[in-house]
Amino acid sequence: MIGYALAFGFGALGLALVLNLWRLFKGPGVADRILALDTMVINVIGIIVLTGIAQGSAASFEAALLLAMVGFVGTVAYAKFLLRGDVIE
């Protein structure tokens, strides 16, 4: 039963990544593209977690946590650059 749930999860996250790529390339504004990148990071974190569940590896959960922290900092930096035009004051 867990195999079906993992397959559905991988399929749903794969579809979400494809739709995020579409929004990244077609997005009408820079803010939409930043949001698409942030959502892609969240989807990749989900894929890493699902891979860890499928393989029974604890190291992938640590990798997901590190990617979450880096993704958050990147999104904040992009947003600050969009608002002020400079990241470091």
N, C-alpha and C positions, 0 to 999 in steps of 0.2 A: 504493500500500500504506500510506503514511503517513496518508492520508486516513481509511482504515478504523480505524487505531489511534487517531487523534485523535477520531473519532466515538465509538468505544468508550470512550475516556477521559472525554470530556464526558458521555456517558450514565451511566457508573459514578459519576462525581463528582456529577452531578445527583441520582441516586438516593440517594447517601450524604447529600447535603444535606437531602433530604426526610426521610430516616430520622432525621437529627440534629434537625430541627425537631420531629419527633414526640417524641423523647426530651426535648427542651427543654420542651415544653408538658406532657408527661405524667410527667416524671421524679419519682420519689417523694421525692427530697430535694434540697437545695440543691447538694450535691456533684455529683449527677448532672447538674444543669443547668449547672454550671461546666464539667464535662467535655464536655458537648454543645457548649457555646460554643467551647471550645478545639478540639474536633474540627472544628467548622464553619470556624474560622479556617484550619486545615490544609487542608480541602477547598477553600476559596476560594483559597488559595495555589496549590493544584494546578490550579485552573481558570485562574488568571492565567498560570501557566507554560505550560499547554497553549495558551492564546491567543497567548502570545509565540512558541511554536513554529509555530503555524498562520500567523501574520502575518509571522514572521521579524524581529520587533522585539526589540532588546536592552533597551529601556526597561522592558518588562513584567517582566523578571527582576529589575531593581532595585526595582520596585514590590513584587514578591513578597518580596524580602528585607526591605524596610521593614515590610511587613505581618507578617512572621514575628517581627521584633523587637518590634513593638507588641503582637502577640498574646501573646508570652511574658510581657512585663511586665504585661499585663492579667490573665493567668491567675495570676501570682504575687500580684498585688494582691488579686484575689478570694479566693485561698486564705488569704492572711494576714488578710483581713477576716473570713473564716469562722472561723478559728482564734482570733483575738484580739479581734475586734470593732472594731479600729482599724487603719488602714493606716499612718499616720505616727505614730511614737513620739515 
